[in-house]
Amino acid sequence: MSIEPVTSGLLSAAGGAVWPYLILYLHFSRNISTPLAGSVVAMEGVATLGGALVGGVLVDRFGARNTATLGTFVEVIGYLLVFLARTPPLFFVASLVFGFSNIRYSARNVATANALPADLPAAKFFSYDFMASNAGFAVGTLTGGLFINLHRPSTFLDLLLLGMGCGILAAFAFVLLPNDRHVSDHPVEPSYREALTDPRLRLFLVFAVFLSFTSYASFDTGIPALIGIALHKSPQVIAIGFVINPVLIVLLQRPVYGLINKIGFRRALKLTALVFGIAWLIPLVTVFAHTTVFVLADLAVFAAIFGFGEMCYSPIRTPVLLALAPKRLRGRYFGLSQFSRALANVIGPVTATEAVGHGLAYIWLGGLFALGSMNAAIGSKLGRQVEEGSQQSNAEEPTVQHDNPMEG
């Protein structure tokens, strides 16, 4: 299992070098308007909606490892299409392909969870895996910020080639995981309809949509748009802010994991949602000053708070779903989870770029704070149901039980 965090870091490094700057590349290097560039980014989320559901079916039918490998090769094709694209229609096509490649995310988590040794808690593994991912993202983001010159599109294109190479290496690493297709004696074929009969899953999906909207769906595009377009700061400023976030995660993930492991699902989910909401109050302060030093300091504080939210959620995101999902429906549960995140990724970039493009950035930031505060109550209810709920669905196919649900 030691190679999987390395793979995670490799893929994150490739993405970190490109995606924080994609909207700037589209706007400044390809002369695409801010709202249209946001729509290009959001198109990935549209494709992910379908890819997430298809990925769930593929996991249950053909195995998580095979699905993760397929998705990674599709991602390589996505990098190639962005490299070749020069007009908005072609960028939309590339974004669609990238969205479909997201079938690998849930599949990869299922594959690694199924392959974990009995003495390695899932929460602990995914906590360290998240550290590796953020270390890679920090390296990639810093590389992109220092290397990209918006007046020389070739600098961005070179990083796309690097992303293709990382994707190919990662695909071969996934092949090393065991083949894990689950064969059930259950007379009914797994389906999304059956999965959605679980009220705890439905509540989780609501929580996941709101959490994604107040985290990555708004962060990845909204912060570059706010800093680079509304405040007219350079990619280097964005890079510094983005690097602070993963560096803090690498340094502090272990003690935060210890905290989360003690407080349990209910408090951890509530804390996560609340922290993400509070983080969006910090960029509001830029209404008072726009100097580079002030924006950098503001971005650093925002990145630190946002990173704490990430550290709270990373150890429990996969264990929550593992606690909810019977083995025969794991692909469907994880597919719906990815679908909920994709839904937020459709709305988030469009909302952020429309708000920034029309001078409504500060109203957008206040709305994110309000939504995060509301989601904290939903997270508390969800956590209580996970902790207190019966394991009826898992009882059909017994698995190793743990006294602490955070360690299973």
For each residue, the residues with C-beta under 8 A, 3 or more apart:
1: 4 112 115 116 117 120 125
2: 5 6
3: 6 7 173 176
4: 1 7 8 112 129 173 177
5: 2 8 9 128 129 131 132 133
6: 2 3 9 10 132 173
7: 3 4 10 11 169 170 173 174
8: 4 5 11 12 129 132 133 136
9: 5 6 12 13 132 133 135 136
10: 6 7 13 14 136 166 169 170
11: 7 8 14 15 72 133 136 166 167 170
12: 8 9 15 16 132 133 134 135 136 137 140
13: 9 10 16 17 136 137 139 140 143 166
14: 10 11 17 18 79 140 162 163 166 167
15: 11 12 18 19 137 140 163
16: 12 13 19 20 136 137 138 139 140 141 143 144 242 246
17: 13 14 140 141 143 144 147 159 162 163
18: 14 15 21 22 79 82 140 144 156 159 160 163
19: 15 16 22 220
20: 16 141 144 145 220 224 238 239 242
21: 18 24 25 144 145 148 156 224 235 238
22: 18 19 25 26 41 82
23: 26 27 34 37 38 41 221 224 225 228 349 353
24: 21 27 28 29 148 150 224 228 229 235 238
25: 21 22 28 29 30 148 150 153 156
26: 22 23 29 30 32 36 37 40 91
27: 23 24 30 31 32 33 34 37 229
28: 24 25 31 150 151
29: 24 25 26 150 151 153 156
30: 25 26 27 86 91 153
31: 27 28
32: 26 27 36 37 40 88 91
33: 27 36 37 357
34: 23 27 37 38 225 229 353 356 357
35: 38 39 350 353 354 357
36: 26 32 33 39 40 88
37: 23 26 27 32 33 34 40 41 353
38: 23 34 35 41 42 221 225 349 350 352 353 354 357
39: 35 36 42 43 92 349 350 353
40: 26 32 36 37 43 88 91 92 95
41: 22 23 37 38 44 45 95 220 221 349 353
42: 38 39 45 46 345 346 347 348 349 350
43: 39 40 46 47 92 95 96 99
44: 41 47 48 95 96 98 99 102 345
45: 41 42 48 49 99 217 342 343 344 345 346 347 348 349
46: 42 43 49 50 96 99 342 346
47: 43 44 50 51 95 96 97 98 99 100 102
48: 44 45 51 52 99 100 102 338 339 341 342 345
49: 45 46 52 53 99 339 342 343 346
50: 46 47 53 54 99 100
51: 47 48 54 55 71 99 100 101 102 103 338 342
52: 48 49 55 56 102 103 106 335 336 337 338 339 341 342
53: 49 50 56 57 192 335 336 339
54: 50 51 57 58 100 103 335
55: 51 52 58 59 67 71 102 103 104 105 106 107 331 334 335 338
56: 52 53 59 60 106 192 331 332 333 334 335 336 338
57: 53 54 60 61 331 332 335
58: 54 55 61 62 66 67 70 103 107 331
59: 55 56 62 63 64 67 106 107 110 330 331 334 335
60: 56 57 181 182 190 328 329 330 331 332
61: 57 58 181 331
62: 58 59 66 67 181
63: 59 66 67 111 179 180 181
64: 59 67 68 107 108 110 111 114 177 180 331
65: 68 69 107 111 174 175 177 178 179 180
66: 58 62 63 69 70 179 181
67: 55 58 59 62 63 64 70 71 103 104 107 111
68: 64 65 71 72 104 107 108 111 174 177
69: 65 66 72 73 104 171 174 175
70: 58 66 67 73 74 103 104
71: 51 55 67 68 74 75 100 101 102 103 104 105 107 108
72: 11 68 69 75 76 101 104 167 170 171 174
73: 69 70 76 77 167 168 171
74: 70 71 77 78 97 100 101 103 104
75: 71 72 78 79 98 101 104 167
76: 72 73 79 80 164 167 168 171
77: 73 74 80 81 97 101
78: 74 75 81 82 94 95 97 98 101
79: 14 18 75 76 82 83 160 161 163 164 167
80: 76 77 83 84 160 164
81: 77 78 84 85 90 93 94 97
82: 18 22 78 79 85 91 94 98 160
83: 79 80 157 160 161 164
84: 80 81 90 94
85: 81 82 90 91 93 94
86: 30 90
87: 90 91
88: 32 36 40 91 92
89: 92 93
90: 81 84 85 86 87 93 94
91: 26 30 32 40 82 85 87 88 94 95
92: 39 40 43 88 89 95 96
93: 81 85 89 90 96 97
94: 78 81 82 84 85 90 91 97 98
95: 40 41 43 44 47 78 91 92 98 99
96: 43 44 46 47 92 93 99 100
97: 47 74 77 78 81 93 94 100 101
98: 44 47 75 78 82 94 95 101 102
99: 43 44 45 46 47 48 49 50 51 95 96 102 342
100: 47 48 50 51 54 71 74 96 97 103
101: 51 71 72 74 75 77 78 97 98 104
102: 44 47 48 51 52 55 71 98 99 105 338 342
103: 51 52 54 55 58 67 70 71 74 100 106 107
104: 55 67 68 69 70 71 72 74 75 101 107 108 174
105: 55 71 102 108 109 338
106: 52 55 56 59 103 109 110 331 334 335 337 338
107: 55 58 59 64 65 67 68 71 103 104 110 111 331 334
108: 64 68 71 104 105 111 112 174
109: 105 106 112 113 126 318 334
110: 59 64 106 107 113 114 180 330 331 334
111: 63 64 65 67 68 107 108 114 115 174 177 180
112: 1 4 108 109 115 116 125 129 177
113: 109 110 116 122 318 322
114: 64 110 111 178 180
115: 1 111 112 177 178 180
116: 1 112 113 120 122 125
117: 1 120
118: 400
119:
120: 1 116 117 124 125
121: 124 125 402 406 407 408
122: 113 116 125 126 318 319 322 407 408
123: 126 127 257 260 261 315 316 319 406 407
124: 120 121 127 128 257 315 407
125: 1 112 116 120 121 122 128 129
126: 109 122 123 129 130 314 315 317 318 319
127: 123 124 130 131 253 254 257 314 315
128: 5 124 125 131 132 253
129: 4 5 8 112 125 126 132 133
130: 126 127 133 134 249 253 310 311 314 315
131: 5 127 128 134 135 249 250 253 254
132: 5 6 8 9 12 128 129 135 136
133: 5 8 9 11 12 129 130 136 137
134: 12 130 131 137 138 245 246 247 249 250 253 310
135: 9 12 131 132 138 139 246 250
136: 8 9 10 11 12 13 16 132 133 139 140
137: 12 13 15 16 133 134 140 141 242 246
138: 16 134 135 141 142 242 243 245 246 247 250
139: 13 16 135 136 142 143
140: 12 13 14 15 16 17 18 136 137 143 144
141: 16 17 20 137 138 144 145 239 242 243 246
142: 138 139 145 146 239 243
143: 13 16 17 139 140 146 147 159
144: 16 17 18 20 21 140 141 147 148 159 235 239
145: 20 21 141 142 148 235 236 238 239 240 242 243
146: 142 143 236 239
147: 17 143 144 155 158 159
148: 21 24 25 144 145 155 156 159 235
149: 152 155
150: 24 25 28 29 153 156 235
151: 28 29
152: 149 155
153: 25 29 30 150 156 157
154: 157 158
155: 147 148 149 152 158 159
156: 18 21 25 29 148 150 153 159 160
157: 83 153 154 160 161
158: 147 154 155 161 162
159: 17 18 143 144 147 148 155 156 162 163
160: 18 79 80 82 83 156 157 163 164
161: 79 83 157 158 164 165
162: 14 17 158 159 165 166
163: 14 15 17 18 79 159 160 166 167
164: 76 79 80 83 160 161 167 168
165: 161 162 168 169
166: 10 11 13 14 162 163 169 170
167: 11 14 72 73 75 76 79 163 164 170 171
168: 73 76 164 165 171 172
169: 7 10 165 166 172 173
170: 7 10 11 72 166 167 173 174
171: 69 72 73 76 167 168 174 175
172: 168 169 175 176
173: 3 4 6 7 169 170 176
174: 7 65 68 69 72 104 108 111 170 171 177
175: 65 69 171 172
176: 3 172 173
177: 4 64 65 68 111 112 115 174 180
178: 65 114 115
179: 63 65 66
180: 63 64 65 110 111 114 115 177
181: 60 61 62 63 66
182: 60 327 328 330
183:
184: 190 327 328 397
185:
186: 190 328 396
187:
188: 191 194
189:
190: 60 184 186 194 195 328 329 331 332
191: 188 194 195 332
192: 53 56 195 196 332 335 336
193: 196 197
194: 188 190 191 197 329 332
195: 190 191 192 198 201 325 329 332 333 336
196: 192 193 201 202 336
197: 193 194
198: 195 201 202 324 393
199: 202 203 385
200: 203 204 324 382 385 386 389
201: 195 196 198 204 205 324 325 333 336
202: 196 198 199 205 206
203: 199 200 206 207 378 381 382 385
204: 200 201 207 208 320 321 324 337 382
205: 201 202 208 209 336 337 339 340
206: 202 203 209 210 378
207: 203 204 210 211 269 273 375 378 379 382
208: 204 205 211 212 337 340 341 344
209: 205 206 212 213 340 341 343 344
210: 206 207 213 214 273 344 371 372 374 375 378
211: 207 208 214 215 272 273 276 313 344 375 379
212: 208 209 215 216 217 340 341 343 344 345 348
213: 209 210 217 218 344 347 348 368 371
214: 210 211 217 218 273 276 277 280 368 371 372 375
215: 211 212 218 219 276 306 309 310
216: 212 219 220 341 345 348
217: 45 212 213 214 220 221 341 344 345 347 348 349
218: 213 214 215 221 222 280 348 351 352 368
219: 215 216 222 223 306
220: 19 20 41 216 217 223 224 349
221: 23 38 41 217 218 224 225 348 349 352 353
222: 218 219 225 226 348 349 351 352 353 355 356 364
223: 219 220 226 227 238 241 242 283 299 302
224: 20 21 23 24 220 221 227 228 229 238
225: 23 34 38 221 222 228 229 230 352 353 356 357
226: 222 223 229 230 231 283 286 352 356 361
227: 223 224 230 231 233 237 238 241 295 299
228: 23 24 224 225 231 232 233 234 235 237 238
229: 24 27 34 224 225 226 232 356 357
230: 225 226 227 356 359 361
231: 226 227 228 286 290 295
232: 228 229
233: 227 228 237 238 292 295
234: 228 237 238
235: 21 24 144 145 148 150 228 238 239
236: 145 146 239 240
237: 227 228 233 234 240 241 292 295 296 299
238: 20 21 24 145 223 224 227 228 233 234 235 241 242 299
239: 20 141 142 144 145 146 235 236 242 243
240: 145 236 237 243 244 296 299 300
241: 223 227 237 238 244 245 296 299 300 302 303
242: 16 20 137 138 141 145 223 238 239 245 246 303
243: 138 141 142 145 239 240 246 247
244: 240 241 247 248 299 300 303 304 307
245: 134 138 241 242 248 249 303 304 306 307 310
246: 16 134 135 137 138 141 242 243 249 250 307
247: 134 138 243 244 250 251
248: 244 245 251 252 303 304 307 308
249: 130 131 134 245 246 252 253 307 310 311
250: 131 134 135 138 246 247 253
251: 247 248
252: 248 249 255 256 307 308 311
253: 127 128 130 131 134 249 250 256 257 311 314
254: 127 131 257 258
255: 252 258 259
256: 252 253 259 260 308 311 312
257: 123 124 127 253 254 260 261 311 315
258: 254 255 261 262
259: 255 256 262 263
260: 123 256 257 263 268 311 312 315 316 406
261: 123 257 258 315 404 406 407
262: 258 259
263: 259 260 267 268 271
264: 267 268 383 387 405 406
265: 268 269 316 320 323 382 383 384 386 387 405 406
266: 269 270 379 380 382 383 384 386 387
267: 263 264 270 271 380 383
268: 260 263 264 265 271 272 312 313 316 383
269: 207 265 266 272 273 313 316 320 379 380 382 383
270: 266 267 273 274 376 377 379 380 383
271: 263 267 268 274 275 312 376
272: 211 268 269 275 276 309 312 313 379
273: 207 210 211 214 269 270 276 277 372 373 375 376 378 379
274: 270 271 277 278 372 373 376
275: 271 272 278 279 305 306 308 309 312 372
276: 211 214 215 272 273 279 280 306 309 372 375
277: 214 273 274 280 368 369 370 371 372 373 375 376
278: 274 275 281 305 369 372
279: 275 276 282 302 305 306 309 372
280: 214 218 276 277 283 284 302 365 366 368 369 372
281: 278 284 285 365 369
282: 279 285 298 301 302 305
283: 223 226 280 286 298 299 302 365
284: 280 281 287 362 365 366
285: 281 282 288 289 298
286: 226 231 283 289 290 294 295 298
287: 284 362
288: 285
289: 285 286 294 295
290: 231 286 294 295
291: 294 295
292: 233 237 295 296
293: 296 297
294: 286 289 290 291 297 298
295: 227 231 233 237 286 289 290 291 292 298 299
296: 237 240 241 292 293 299 300
297: 293 294 300 301
298: 282 283 285 286 294 295 301 302
299: 223 227 237 238 240 241 244 283 295 296 302 303
300: 240 241 244 296 297 303 304
301: 282 297 298 304 305
302: 223 241 279 280 282 283 298 299 305 306
303: 241 242 244 245 248 299 300 306 307
304: 244 245 248 300 301 307 308
305: 275 278 279 282 301 302 308 309
306: 215 219 245 275 276 279 302 303 309 310
307: 244 245 246 248 249 252 303 304 310 311
308: 248 252 256 275 304 305 311 312
309: 215 272 275 276 279 305 306 312 313
310: 130 134 215 245 249 306 307 313 314
311: 130 249 252 253 256 257 260 307 308 314
312: 256 260 268 271 272 275 308 309 315 316
313: 211 268 269 272 309 310 316 317
314: 126 127 130 253 310 311 317
315: 123 124 126 127 130 257 260 261 312 319 406
316: 123 260 265 268 269 312 313 319 320 406
317: 126 313 314 320 321
318: 109 113 122 126 321 322
319: 122 123 126 315 316 322 323 405 406 408
320: 204 265 269 316 317 323 324 382 386
321: 204 317 318 324 325 330 333 334 337
322: 113 122 318 319 325 330 408
323: 265 319 320 386 405 408
324: 198 200 201 204 320 321 333 386 393
325: 195 201 321 322 329 330 332 333 334 393 394
326: 329 330 393 394 396 397
327: 182 184 330 394 397 399
328: 60 182 184 186 190 396 397
329: 60 190 194 195 325 326 332 333 393
330: 59 60 110 182 321 322 325 326 327 333 334
331: 55 56 57 58 59 60 61 64 106 107 110 190 334 335
332: 56 57 60 190 191 192 194 195 325 329 335 336
333: 56 195 201 321 324 325 329 330 336 337
334: 55 56 59 106 107 109 110 321 325 330 331 337 338
335: 52 53 54 55 56 57 59 106 192 331 332 338 339
336: 52 53 56 192 195 196 201 205 332 333 339 340
337: 52 106 204 205 208 321 333 334 340 341
338: 48 51 52 55 56 102 105 106 334 335 341 342
339: 48 49 52 53 205 335 336 342 343
340: 205 208 209 212 336 337 343 344
341: 48 52 208 209 212 216 217 337 338 344 345
342: 45 46 48 49 51 52 99 102 338 339 345 346
343: 45 49 209 212 339 340 346 347
344: 45 208 209 210 211 212 213 217 340 341 347 348
345: 42 44 45 48 212 216 217 341 342 348 349
346: 42 45 46 49 342 343 349 350
347: 42 45 213 217 343 344 350 351
348: 42 45 212 213 216 217 218 221 222 344 345 351 352
349: 23 38 39 41 42 45 217 220 221 222 345 346 352 353
350: 35 38 39 42 346 347 353 354
351: 218 222 347 348 354 355 364
352: 38 218 221 222 225 226 348 349 355 356 364
353: 23 34 35 37 38 39 41 221 222 225 349 350 356 357
354: 35 38 350 351 357 358 360
355: 222 351 352 358 360 361 363 364
356: 34 222 225 226 229 230 352 353 359 360 361 364
357: 33 34 35 38 225 229 353 354
358: 354 355
359: 230 356
360: 354 355 356 363 364
361: 226 230 355 356 364 365
362: 284 287 365 366
363: 355 360 366 367
364: 222 351 352 355 356 360 361 367 368
365: 280 281 283 284 361 362 368 369
366: 280 284 362 363 369 370
367: 363 364 370 371
368: 213 214 218 277 280 364 365 371 372
369: 277 278 280 281 365 366 372 373
370: 277 366 367 373 374
371: 210 213 214 277 367 368 374 375
372: 210 214 273 274 275 276 277 278 279 280 368 369 375 376
373: 273 274 277 369 370 376
374: 210 370 371 377 378
375: 207 210 211 214 273 276 277 371 372 378 379
376: 270 271 273 274 277 372 373 379 380
377: 270 374 380 381
378: 203 206 207 210 273 374 375 381 382
379: 207 211 266 269 270 272 273 375 376 382 383
380: 266 267 269 270 376 377 383 384
381: 203 377 378 384 385
382: 200 203 204 207 265 266 269 320 378 379 385 386
383: 264 265 266 267 268 269 270 379 380 386 387
384: 265 266 380 381 387 388
385: 199 200 203 381 382 388 389
386: 200 265 266 320 323 324 382 383 389 405
387: 264 265 266 383 384 405
388: 384 385
389: 200 385 386
390:
391: 394 395 401
392: 395
393: 198 324 325 326 329 396
394: 325 326 327 391 397 398 399
395: 391 392 398
396: 186 326 328 393
397: 184 326 327 328 394
398: 394 395
399: 327 394 408
400: 118 408
401: 391 408
402: 121 405 407 408
403: 407
404: 261 407 408
405: 264 265 319 323 386 387 402 408
406: 121 123 260 261 264 265 315 316 319
407: 121 122 123 124 261 402 403 404
408: 121 122 319 322 323 399 400 401 402 404 405
